[in-house]
Amino acid sequence: MGTGGPGPFSIINIKTDTGDTMKTLKHLALVTMLCACASSQLQADTLVADDFQDGDLNGWNTTGTVYSNYYYGNYSMGMRGAGSRARLDFSTLGHVNVNISLDISAHALEAGDSCVAEVSNDGGNSWVNAITLVDGQDDSALYSAGSVAINADNRASLSIRYRTGVGDYYDYCYGDKILVTGDVDSGGSNDDDYDELTGSGNVNRTLLSYSTLMNGSAPGSRINLSGYALPAAAAHPQHAFAGTLALDGEASGGGFAEHVDTYNYTGAADSPRKHLPPFEFQFVQTGSHIFPLERGSIASSHPNWEYVLTPGRVWQENGDNGYSRAAIPFALQQRNANCVHNGVMSFLFREDGSVSKVAYQISSETCLYFKADWWGLLSASYTPQTIAGQDQLIGDYQAEMAARMPTKPLSALAIDYPGTDYTAFESPGSTDASHVSTAGFVIDGTHYRGDCATRNGDYPYCDSLVVPSYSTAKSLFAGVAMMRLEQQYPGIRNRIVAGDVDECSSSGNWNDVTLDNVLDMATGNYDSSTYMEDEGATHTDNLFLADSHASKISYSCNQYSRKSPPGSQWVYHTSDTYIAGTLMNAYLQEQQGGSADIFTDTIVGDLWQPIGVGPTGQYTRRSYDSVAQPFAGWGLIWLPDDIAKITSFVGIDDGEIGGQQLLDSAQLDAALQRSADTGTVPLADYRYNNGFWAHNVAGSLNGCSGAQWIPFLSGFGGISVVLLPNDSVYYYFSDNDTYYWLEAVQQAHGIRSACQ
């Protein structure tokens, strides 16, 4: 369409007042699309109208005894006896001023009985009472709820439910005359009130002003990142973004300043590493949020960098001359590696495709060996498009946001748990805050998160900050995958490497090595038993820098010779975990078919999706070939909410989802040092089991006696995730080679005993 907004509006009437029926409700086709028509007037639409006069219950999900009831010339939906209920789900996306009215009647109620009508705007997690009838209101007359008091505007999932609260089979409730209406604004403006902003729009802006974004010259200079933040006075956006944003001149434009370059990647001369990769991506807006259609690390023609795009915000400022303002968080991830450099873009746009230049800045990273700033102001184009499946994409995004764990600042720990020194969680070991990408603590269902410091102020979209796994993937991918498979296929931990990994079958070094040995870093195959000497050797480039699975697995199987019996000597090899991932993938395909994938099906499908891990956390690095082998030992990326949920699932919920045990309890207990299987010994007072570390902090926790083994995850450069025995989790992602978490553990112990 010429305005560049989303596609045309369509809505389905279930029934009109005359009883005319359109039965496509049974296909759940009540999902609507945002409007971008020519008229500027608000128009009322009927979203749902059901008076049951045709005698059917199409679209209703029912439990118990629910039927079409005919009584004195009127059909209604009847419910009989205890536990009977009926639920209708639909969408109000693209509509405001949504009004819900409905009728209910009752018959033969006794004291304590009730007939209830209620509405949910969060997918059924909570319900708001519309009307309740009790004994004395059971004369079969219709009682009306003329306007249910619930925010029903722009909801991907709205639900109406009737239910009985009775004790006798011959108690009756009836639902009738449901009408849901809403206004759609067809004037090319943003009608979506999702996460509505209520500010005046009167923003006193000195950074990235309208004039700068429209007429500024590149590359500009680094600014405090508050210039990219959502202002307190921001008004709800007038325009809705749906289409492709493309940058121009990114291969040569912009500024660059280096802080750390251990491997001498760059010099005084220009190089591709100093510039952004090509940028041309689709985004969709819902209310004051904007999100990319592609998530994860996106392969690129750039020799060094790949984008990771995450959700941002959109708002209105009075000084922007009718344009809406957007901010999009993004990251550069090193190709075929872990390093993540977080940045943000900002620009002005209108629905007709008008767009300003795009300002961008990167001022922080989780990367020990390469630290740099990028910034600039690039010309851009915005191509409005009708996005296929836009309504579903918006619904999925809103569900993603609704599923996030409740979050508070770390400083709130001092309020919620008086006496707690929250600063112990912020900067481990007094590390310079600029080296800490983010830190957090999870306890009692709340995610307490620190600021996301950068070299130029705090990162303004900490919820969208991307952090890398490095070797924490050895625990949360390889170790957890084994525990899931062991639950499904008992005994897989004892599978012999040579039997499942063809590339390891010829040397004879893997004929007696089990998956359990590999995950414990005790294969008996190594060059040196000196701590981390093998892992630090230059030949590991043949694993980390190789693009193909064939190269990676050949190195992993053939680099080391047999030195000791399997299970007897701990020697750290990321290549061993690569073998473990290859073995588990091969075994899963043997059990479930050649298309099965150990990450997509076992980790994501069985575990991460059910606990609400977002699209960013559903990504893993893979080999750059047709095999697309997941790395298993490194290469995951997360948002802070993802790491809070995943570690809570493992360390707090003990591998259970909805009361069902998804991980093998014996192997999880072994990893968390809760069984006689303690694993291998890397150093004095350290253990390693199933990809999980543990450290004995005996004498450091007041009131505890004897050994105190605290399980933790560790990643290169300064990443620690601690799974405390008191049902809490502490994490930090840093890049200054700091591995210090005892002070935070002591504070957590002060909240609730961590004694074992």
N, C-alpha and C positions, 0 to 999 in steps of 0.2 A: 504494500500500500504506500501511497505517496508520503504519508506522515512518518513512515518508518516504524510504527508501533507494531505490537503483536497482531496476530491474525484476527479475523472477524469473530464476533461473539455468536455463540450458539447455546441454546438452553432447551431442555426437554421438559414439557409438562407431563407429569404422570397422569393426571386426570384434570379435566375442567369441571366447573360446577355442574355442567349438564351431564356429566358422567362419561364423556368421550375419553377414551383411554389410548395412551401411547405406551406400549408395553416394553419399550427399550430400556426401561429402568432395570429390568432383570439383567441387562448387560452392564450395569453400573455406569451408565453414560451420563450421569448428572454432572460430570466434571466440566467446568466452564473455562473459557479462555478470556484473557484481558481484551478490552475493547479499544479499537483505534479507528473510530468512524468519523464522519465529517461534522455531525451536529455537535454543539457544545452544551446541550441540555441534558440534565439528569433524566433518565427514563426508568420507570419502575418495571421490573420484570418479575414474573411468577417463577420461582425456582422449584418449588414443590407444591403440588395441590393434590390431596388424596382424601376423598370422602367415602371410598370403599363401596360405591354404589354398583360397581360391576361384579362384586362378589369375590374378587381375587385379592391376594396378598403379595403380588409381585414386588420384589425388591426388599422385602422384610426378612431379616434373619430371626428365627424364632426358636424358643426353648420351651419345653413343657407342652401344655395343651393350649394351642392358639389356633383360631379358626375364623372363617367369615360368618358373621352372625346376622340373621334377619329378625327384626323385631318391630312389629306394628308399622310396616312399610319402609323401614330404614335399615340399610346394611351398615354394620360397623365391624371392627376387629375385636373378636371376643377372646378373653383369656380366662382360664378356669383352674382353680386349685393352686397349691403352693408352687413356687419356683417357675411360674410361667412368665415369659417376657418376650417382647418383640422389639427389634432395633432396626432403624433405617439410617444408612450412612449416605451423605452427599457432600457436595462442595459448594462453597459460595465465593470462590476465587473470582476477582474482578467486580465484586459488588460491595457496596457500602449501604448503610442504613438498613441492614437486614433485619426483618421482623419475623418472628415465629409466633404463630397462634395455633392452638389445638384444643380439642374437646376430650373429655373423659367422663365415663359414668360407671356406676357400681350397682351391684345387686347382692343381697343376702349377706352383708358383712356382719360380723360380730365384734364385740369389744376387742380392741387390739389389732383388728384387721385394717388393711389399707389398700387402695389402688393408687398407683403413682405414675405420673408422667414427668420425664426429666430430659435434660439436654446436655450434651458434652461438646466442647469446642477444642478438645485436645486428643481426639482419637479414642475416647472412652476411658482415659486414665482418671478423670474426675467428672462428676455429674452435678448439675444445678437443677434444683427442684422447680418444675413448672407449676404443678398443682398436685395435691394429694387429697383423696377422698377417704373418709373414715365412716365408722358406724354412725348412722343418722343421715348420711348423705348417699344412701344406697337404694334410692327409689327409682333407679334406672334413668333418671333425668340427666341430660348432658350439662356438665359444668365446663366453663370455658377458661382457658388461660389466654388472655387476649394479646399479651406481649411479654414473652419470656425474657427475664432480666439476665441476658448473657451477651458477651461480645461475639457476634456471629459474622462480623465483616471479614471478607477475604480469608476464609478458612479453607484449607485444603481438605480437611476432614471435619464435618459437623455431623452430629448424631442425635437422633430423637429416640427415646426408649420409653415404652410402657412396660410396667411390671406389676405383678401381684405381690402383696404383702399379707397373705392370708394363711390360715391353717387348715382349712377344710376344702375338700374337692368340690363342694357345691357352693363355693364363693366365687363371684364373677366380677370381672373388670372389663371395660370396653373402651377402645380408642376410636376417635372419629375426627373428621373435619380438620385436617392438617393443612395449613397454608403458610408457606415461606416466601416472602417477597424481598427484593433488594433493588437498589438503584445502581445503574451503570452509567458512568460519565463517558459519553462518546465524543468528547471534545479534544482528543489527542493528548490529554494530560494523564498523569499517573493517578489511577483510581484505586490503587492497591494500598490499603492502610496497614499492611503488615509492619509491625514494629514502628508504629507511627511516631514521628517526631513532632513535638508540640512547641518548639521554640518560635520566637518571633522572626527569625531570619536576620535580625540586626546584629551582624557579626563585625567586630572591629578587626579587620584583617590587614596584617602588614606583610605576611609571607605568602607567596603564591597568589597574589592578587589577580583580579580579572585582567588587568592590563598586562601583568607578567605572562599569564597563560595564553593570552591572545596575541601579544606582540613582543614578548621577551626574546632575547637572543640567547643562543646556546653557546657554551654549556651552562652559563650561570655559575652558581657556586653552591657549596653544601650549606644547608640550613638546618635549624633545629627541626626535628621531625614532627613537632607540634603543628607545623604548617600543613601537614598532611592529615591531621587528626579531625575527627568529627567534633565541631564546636558545640559548646553547651547550648548556645542560642540557635542552633540549626533548625530550620523549618523543614517540614515534610517536602520531599521533592515533587515538582510539578510534572516532570517528564519521566517516561519509562524507557529504559534501555533494553533493547532486544536486537542483537545482531553482532556484527564483526567489527572489532577495533584492530586497526593495523597501524604500526609505526613506520616512519620513513627516515632513513638515514642512520639507523641504529648501528650499522656496521662500521661507521666512521665517526659518528657524533658522540658528544658527551665528554665528561671529565673523568679522570681516574687518578687515584692516589694510593700508593702501596704502603703498608705498615709492616708486614712480615712476608718474606718470600724465601723460605728455607731452601727450596730446590731451584732457586734462580729461574723461575718461570718467565719473568719479564725483565727487560732492561730499559734503557732510555728511549729506545725506538718504539714506534707504535706496533701493536700486535692485536690479533683478534681477541685475546684474553682480556684486553682492556675495554671491550665493547660488548653490548648486549647481543644475544642471538636474534635472528629474525623473529618478529612478533606479529602474528595475525591470528587472533583467537575470538571465539564466540563467547558472549556473556549474556545473561538474562537477569533482569531486575525483578524483585518482588518487594514492594513497599520501599523501605529505606535500605534494603540490602541488594547487593549485586554479586553474582557468583559465576564462575567459569564453567563451561560445559566439559572441559578437560581437566582432570585432576591427576595427581601423581607427577612423577618426573617425566617430562614430555620430550621424546627423542627429537633431535634437531640436526640440521646440517652444520651447525657450528662445531668447530673442532674441540672446544673446551667446555661449553656450558649447555645445560638443559634447563628449561623453565619448570618451576612448580608454581601453579596459580592457586590462590585460595580466596575465600569470600571477603568482600569489602563492603563499603557503605556508600550511600547516595543521599544528598541533602540539598537544600535550597538556602542561598544567602541573598539578601536584598541587594548587595553590591555586584551581583553577577549578571545583571541586565537580562533577567528572564531565563538564563541557562541554569540547568541543574549541575551540581558538582559531584564528581565521583572520586573515590579513592580505592585502588585495587592493590592489596598486598600480593607480593610475588617473591620468589626466591630463585637464585641461580644455584643449580647443583652441578658439581663437577662431573663431567661425563664419565660413566663407568666407575664412579667412586662415590664417596659419602659426603664430602664437604658441602655445606649449605650456607649461602650468603643471602640474608633476608633484606628485602627492600619494599618500597611502596611507590605506586604511580598515582598521579592525580590529574584530572582534566575536567573541562566543562563540555556539556553537550545539550542538544535538543533532539526531540524525536524525529525531526525532519532530516537528520543526518548531519546537521551542523555540529562541529566539534572544534575545540581549541587545540593548542599544542599540548603534549603530554609531558609533565614534569616527572622525574623519577630520581630515586636516591637509595643507595645501599650503604649502610653505616655499621653493620654488624654481621657476624657469622658464627657458625660453630665449626671451626677449622683451625687446627693447631699450626699448620705450616704455611697457610696463605691467607693473609688478612689485608683487605683493601676496601676503599670506598669507590663507588661509581655514582655519578650524578649527571643530569642533563635535562634538556628541554627539546623534544623532538616533534616535528610535524606529524600529523596523524590523520587518518580517515576513519569515519564511522559509517558502516553500511547497514542501515536498518533492515531486518529480515524477519520473516515469520519462522520461528524456531519449531521444528518438528517436535511434537510431544511436549510443548512448553508447559501446559498445565500440569502434567505429571512431573516434569523437572522441578517446577515450583513447589508442588506438594512434597516431593522427596526432600528438597532443600529445607522447607519449613519443618518437616519431621526430623531432619538431622539436627536442626537448631533446638527443637523441643526436647530432644533426647540427651542433650548435653548435661553433664553432671553439674549440680549447683556449685557455683564458684564464688569465693570471697578472696579478698586480698590476704596475704600472709599476716599482715598486721592485725587482722580480725582474730587471730589465734589468742592474742592477749586479752581479748574481750570474751570470747567463747570459752577459753580455758585459762582463767586468771592465774597469773604467776608465770605464764609461758613467755620466754624470751624469743619472740618470733624472728629476731635478727639472726639467730643461729641457723635458720633455714635459708636465709637470703644469699649470703656469700660464703660458701664453705671455706673454712680455713683462712678467713679474712682475705679471700681472693678479691682482686680488683673487680668491682661489679661489672665493668665493661666486658670482662671475659666470661660472664655468666649469661648465656642466652636466656634462660628462664629456670626457675626453681619452683618446686611445689610440694605440698604435703596433703595427703588424703586421709581423712579420718571421719568416722561416723557419717559417711555418705556425702561429705562436703569436700570439695577440691579447693584448698587454700593455695593461691598462686602468687608468686612474686612479680615485680615489674620486669619488663623485658628491656634491660638497659642497652644502649648503643653508645657509640662515640659522639653522637649528636642528639642527645635527649633520649627519652624512652620511646621504644617502638610503639606506635599508636594502636596497633591491632594485634595485641598479644594473643587473643584467641585464634588468630590466623597465622601465628608464627610457626615456621617449619623447623623441626629439629631432626637430626639424623640419628640412626641407631648405632652405627659402627658395630662393635661386638656384642652389644646388648641383644642383637638379633640371634646370637648363639643360644641365648636363653629363651627369648620370646618367639622365635621362629623354630629353630632346630629342636630345642629341648621340649617346647610345648607341643610341637608336631608329633614327636615320638610318644609323648604322654597320651595324646589323642588317639593315635594309631594303636597303642598298647591297650587302650580301653576298648577299641573296636576289634582288634585282632591280637589277642593275648599271645605274647611270645615274640613279637616283632623285634623287641630290643635285643634278642639273642640271634638275630639273623647275621649270617656271615657276609662280610663285605664282598668277597670274591664271587659269591653266588648271585648277587644282585647287581653288581657294578662290573660290567664286562671289561672295562678298561683297567680294572684292578686285578684281573684274574690271571695274568700271565707271569708276574714276577714271583709269585709264591709268598710274598710278604703279607698278603691279606687273606690267606686261606684259614686263619684261625682268629681273625680280628672281628669282633661283633660290633653292631651298631652302638651298643652300650659302651664298649671300649672307645669308640670314636668320639662319642659325646662327652666322655670323661677325659679326653685328651691323653689317652693311655694306650696307644696303638702298638707301642714297641718299635715303631719305625721312625727314626729321626737321625739327625747328624750330631747334634750336641744336646746334652741334658742341662746345660747352663741356662738359667732362667731367661727366657725370651730371645736367646741367641738365634735359634732357627727362624723365628718369626721376623727378626730384624735383618735377616740376610738379604742381600740385593736380589737374589734369585726369586724372591717372592713376587717380584714384578711380573714374572711369568704366570702368576695367578691373577694378581690384581689388575694388571694392564691388558691382559688378553681379552679379545672381544668374543671369541667363540667358546662354546661349551667343550668342544674337542680339545682345545688348548688347555683350558682350565682343569679338566678332569685328568688329562695326560700328566700334567705337572703334579697334581695332587696324588695320583697313584704311584708315580715313578720317581719322585724327587728323593725320597729317603730310603735308607736300607734298614734291615732289621737289626736292632741293638739289644733288645730285652724282651721278655715275655709280655704279651698283651695284658694290660691291667696293672702292671707293676711300676711303671715310671711315667709321671706326668711330664709332657712336653707340649707346649702350646703351638698349635698349627691351625690357622684359619682354613688351610687346605683340607684338614680332617673334617671340619664342619661342612665344607663343600661336598665331600664324599658322602657325609651323612644325609644331606639334602638330596643328592643323586640317588642314593639307596632308597630312601623313603618314597621318592617320586616314582621310581621303577616299581616298587612293591605296590603302591597305590594303583598304578596303572594295571598291574597284574590282577588286582582284586576288583577294580571298578571299570576297567576299560582304558584304551589307549589315550583317550582325551582327558583323563583325570589328571589333576594338578595338585601337588601337595600344598601349595600356598592358596590358590584360588578356592579349592574345594574343602580342604581340611582346616586351614587356618582361618580364611575369610568366611567361607560358607558355613562351616560348623560352629565357629567361635566368635570371630570379630563382628560379623553382622548381627547376630543375636544380642550382643552386649552393646550395640550402638556405636561401634567404631566408625568414624566418618570415611568418606572417599579417599582422603589423603592417606590415612592409616591402612587402607586396603591395597597399597602399592608395595611392590618389592622390585629391586633391581634384578634383571635377568641377563643372560648372555645375549649378545647382539647377533643372533642367528636364528634359524628356523626352529631350533630346539627350545630356545627361550627358557633355559634352565634357571630357576630361581636360585639365588646365591646361598640362602639359608644362614650363613654366618655373618653377613653384613648386608647393607643396602636397603633397609627399611627407612621410611620417613613417617613422622607423626606430627599432629598438632597437640598442644598440651592436653586437651580433653581426651585424645586417643590414648596417650600414655597413662593418664589417670585411670581410665576404664580398663585397659588391658592389665595393668599391674594389680588393680583391685580384684579383677577376676582370678588372677593367679594367687596373689598373696593374702587377700582378705576373704574372698568367696570360695577359696580352695577348689577352683576348677568347676564350680557348679553354676548352672544357668537355670533359673526357674525351678530350683529344687532337684534338677537332674544332674548327675555327675557326668561331666564330659571328658575329664582327664583321668587317667589311671591314678588312683589315690596313692598306691605304693610308690610309684615313681615320682609323683609330686612331693610326697613326704620325704623321699630321699633327697630330692633337689633342695628342699627347704630345711634339711638337717633335722628331720623329725623321726628318723628311723635308724636302725643299725647300719644301713647302707650309707656310709658317709662319703663315698667317692674317693678321689685321689688327693694327693698333698703337694701343692705347688711350692709352698713356703711354710715356715713355722707359723702356726696359728692361722693357716688358711686351708681351705678345702675347695674342691671343684667337683661338681656332680651334675650330670645331665645338662651341662652348659651353664650352670649356676655356680657362682662363687659363694663362699661363706667365710666369715672372719670371727675369731674368738675374741670378744671384748671383755673377758673375765676381769673383774676388779674395777670396771669403768661405770657400772650401773649400780646406783645406791640400792642396797637391800637385796641384791642378787648374789647368790653363792654358786661356786663351781663354774664350769665352762659355760660361756654364753655365746653360742654360735649364731651370728646374725647373717642371714642370706642376703646377697646383693648381686646386682648386675653391673657390669663394667664395660665402658666403651672408650676407644682410643681418644686421647686428647684431654679427657677430664669429664667423662660422663659416668654418673653413678645413679643407680636406682636401688633403694634399700627396702626390703620386704620385712617389716618388723613383726615380731611375734605378738604384739598387742593389737593386731588388726589395723595397722596403719601403713602407709607407704610414703617414703621421702625420695625425691628425685632432684637432680640438677643436671643441666647440660651446659658444660663449660669447655673451654679450649686453651687452658693454660697449664695443662698437665697436672691439674690438682685433683687428687683423689682423697677427699677428706670429708667424712660424714659423721664422725663420732659425736661431735657437739650437738648436731641436730638430733641424733638418736637419744642422747641424754635428755634433751628437752621433750622428745616424744615419750620417753620413759616417765618423765615427770607428769605428763598428762594421764597416762595409764601404764601400769607396770608392763615392761617388756621382758621380765625375768622368764627364763625357760625352766 
